Amino acid sequence: MNQETTSQRYASPLDASNGLEDARPSLSAILEDAASSRLFLMTTLGAVTGQIPALAAGGVLQDPRVVVTVGLTVIAGVGAFLAAIEETHLDHERGRWVFTATMALSVTVNVSAAGAGALLAHWASFDHLRYFAAAALIVIAYEIARDQTITLPRGVPAPAFVIVLGLLVEAIV
């Protein structure tokens, strides 16, 4: 694993004209930080737990604007943005770039999850999946309350297992 420091990671070569460093971070570093941020985790929670796909499959989320509104405000909630303020330094250029990239990735994931849910609605009914989505949220709430993650053998996260189990039940029933 590469053990570079933050200043090495984001520094560009010296500007020959004035000797100052260009503080513009690389795109790959920005995307890596965005995808590993708590804000990204919280704003894509609805997509990962299956809430966004289930709502789209039920016909509730048909417009991408509604998907973004529900995914980033209703499901993610204020806590996501409090985490962003705590985590990123918006007064620095790098922090603003990471915040912007995080939001762009979050919007993409939520809209893609809604599209996948709408496509799945044509192939199967989701009468029971909402119960499994609720169970997955309960597991996530328990994990947050206990400040520990629940993993099954081979490192499978418990919420993902619950959603996959719900999909299998839907396929069988």
For each residue, the residues with C-beta under 8 A, 3 or more apart:
1:
2:
3:
4: 8 9
5: 8 9
6: 9 10
7: 10 11
8: 4 5 11
9: 4 5 6 25 26 29
10: 6 7 23 24 25 26 29 94
11: 7 8 21 23
12: 21 22 23 24
13: 22
14: 19 20 21
15: 18 19 20 21 22
16: 19
17:
18: 15
19: 14 15 16
20: 14 15
21: 11 12 14 15
22: 12 13 15
23: 10 11 12 93 94
24: 10 12 93
25: 9 10 29 30 94 97
26: 9 10 29 30
27: 30 31
28: 31 32
29: 9 10 25 26 32 33
30: 25 26 27 33 34 94 97 98 101
31: 27 28 34 35 101 105
32: 28 29 35 36
33: 29 30 36 37 98 101
34: 30 31 37 40 98 101 102 104 105
35: 31 32 40 102 105
36: 32 33 40
37: 33 34 40 41 84 87 88 98 102
38: 41 42 80 83 84 87
39: 42 43 80 81 83 84 87 88 99 102 106
40: 34 35 36 37 43 44 102 105 106
41: 37 38 44 45
42: 38 39 45 76 77 79 80 83
43: 39 40 71 72 76 80 102 103 106 110
44: 40 41 47 48 71 105 106 109 110
45: 41 42 48 49 51 75 76 140
46: 49 51 52 70 71 75 76 110 113
47: 44 51 52 53 71 109 110 112 113 114
48: 44 45 159 160
49: 45 46 133 136 137 140 159 163
50: 53 54 129 132 133 136 163 166
51: 45 46 47 54 55 75 133 137
52: 46 47 55 56 61 67 70 71 75 110 113 114 117
53: 47 50 56 57 113 114 116 117 120
54: 50 51 57 58 117 126 129 130 133
55: 51 52 58 60 61 70 114 117
56: 52 53 59 60 61 62 67 113 114 115 116 117 118 121
57: 53 54 117 118 120 121 126 129
58: 54 55 121 126
59: 56 62 121
60: 55 56
61: 52 55 56 66 67 70 114 117
62: 56 59 66 118
63: 66 67
64: 67 68 111 114
65: 68 69
66: 61 62 63 69 70
67: 52 56 61 63 64 70 71 110 111 114
68: 64 65 71 72 107 110 111
69: 65 66 72 73 74
70: 46 52 55 61 66 67 73 74 75
71: 43 44 46 47 52 67 68 74 75 76 106 107 110 114
72: 43 68 69 75 76 80 103 106 107 110
73: 69 70 76 77
74: 69 70 71 77
75: 45 46 51 52 70 71 72
76: 42 43 45 46 71 72 73 79 80 81
77: 42 73 74 80
78: 81 82
79: 42 76 82 83
80: 38 39 42 43 72 76 77 83 84
81: 39 76 78 84 85
82: 78 79 85 86
83: 38 39 42 79 80 86 87
84: 37 38 39 80 81 87 88 99 102
85: 81 82 88 90
86: 82 83
87: 37 38 39 83 84
88: 37 39 84 85 95 96 98 99
89: 92 94 95
90: 85 95 96 99
91: 95
92: 89 95 96
93: 23 24 96 97
94: 10 23 25 30 89 97 98
95: 88 89 90 91 92 98 99
96: 88 90 92 93 99 100
97: 25 30 93 94 100 101
98: 30 33 34 37 88 94 95 101 102
99: 39 84 88 90 95 96 102 103
100: 96 97 103 104
101: 30 31 33 34 97 98 104 105
102: 34 35 37 39 40 43 84 98 99 105 106
103: 43 72 99 100 106 107
104: 34 100 101 107 108
105: 31 34 35 40 44 101 102 108 109
106: 39 40 43 44 71 72 102 103 109 110
107: 68 71 72 103 104 110 111
108: 104 105 111 112
109: 44 47 105 106 112 113
110: 43 44 46 47 52 67 68 71 72 106 107 113 114
111: 64 67 68 107 108 114 115
112: 47 108 109 115 116
113: 46 47 52 53 56 109 110 116 117
114: 47 52 53 55 56 61 64 67 71 110 111 117 118
115: 56 111 112 118 119
116: 53 56 112 113 119 120
117: 52 53 54 55 56 57 61 113 114 120 121
118: 56 57 62 114 115 121 122
119: 115 116 122 123
120: 53 57 116 117 123 124 126
121: 56 57 58 59 117 118 124 125 126
122: 118 119
123: 119 120
124: 120 121 170 171
125: 121 170
126: 54 57 58 120 121 129 130 170
127: 170 173
128: 131 132 166 169 170 173
129: 50 54 57 126 132 133 166 167 169 170
130: 54 126 133 134
131: 128 134 135 166
132: 50 128 129 135 136 162 163 165 166 167 169
133: 49 50 51 54 129 130 136 137 163 166
134: 130 131 137 138
135: 131 132 138 139 162 166
136: 49 50 132 133 139 140 159 160 162 163 166
137: 49 51 133 134 140 141 159
138: 134 135 141 142
139: 135 136 142 143 150 158 159 162
140: 45 49 136 137 143 144 159
141: 137 138 144 145
142: 138 139 145 146 150
143: 139 140 146 147 148 149 150 158 159
144: 140 141 147
145: 141 142
146: 142 143
147: 143 144
148: 143
149: 143 157 158
150: 139 142 143 157 158
151: 155 156 157 158
152: 155 156 157 158 161
153: 156
154:
155: 151 152
156: 151 152 153 160 161
157: 149 150 151 152 160 161
158: 139 143 149 150 151 152 161 162
159: 48 49 136 137 139 140 143 162 163
160: 48 136 156 157 163 164
161: 152 156 157 158 164 165
162: 132 135 136 139 158 159 165 166
163: 49 50 132 133 136 159 160 166 167
164: 160 161 167 168
165: 132 161 162 168 169
166: 50 128 129 131 132 133 135 136 162 163 169 170
167: 129 132 163 164 170 171
168: 164 165 171 172
169: 128 129 132 165 166 172 173
170: 124 125 126 127 128 129 166 167 173
171: 124 167 168
172: 168 169
173: 127 128 169 170
